[in-house]
């Protein structure tokens, strides 16, 4: 079965097969392993689109509630990780509910790939180069575009040191997650 081409596999598969650019190196060269029968005249052309950067976003978490959280940088320091998860716990989210990713991972992914994940809410900490940033008008303001709610905030490093910004973030998170204050 490993000697069959995509054309031959398509004869008994009912869904399309896609070859990702990063998987091209695993495709066996036709000359090194010829088939005992002639190849079909129709060939599959792999076209790389320079605009389409990566096929999927690398993230941690279960994405159960459809909340995408992006932090600036490559990784989180332990104190910033703790701050982020305190914030998420306050709005009733854990790692199983969100998709947590870095800005570096997001920047290597196309806007279409992110939107294909179908997030309900996006919380973006910091500034980075990605098409998602075109939705940003100002920090701590919820933007609703095509059914996705965006909340832009300062970098977690800045939030960690500034209590007033934490208060601004908390007030917007209450609106974003429909949290009402318990009456005493």
HELIX and SHEET records of a PDB file:
HELIX    1   1 UNK A    6  UNK A    9  1                                   4    
HELIX    2   2 UNK A   21  UNK A   26  5                                   6    
HELIX    3   3 UNK A   78  UNK A   90  1                                  13    
HELIX    4   4 UNK A   95  UNK A   97  5                                   3    
HELIX    5   5 UNK A  103  UNK A  107  1                                   5    
HELIX    6   6 UNK A  111  UNK A  116  1                                   6    
HELIX    7   7 UNK A  131  UNK A  135  5                                   5    
HELIX    8   8 UNK A  156  UNK A  161  1                                   6    
HELIX    9   9 UNK A  163  UNK A  176  1                                  14    
SHEET    1   A 5 UNK A  98  UNK A 102  0                                        
SHEET    2   A 5 UNK A  67  UNK A  71  1                                        
SHEET    3   A 5 UNK A 121  UNK A 125  1                                        
SHEET    4   A 5 UNK A 148  UNK A 153  1                                        
SHEET    5   A 5 UNK A 142  UNK A 145 -1                                        
END                                                                             
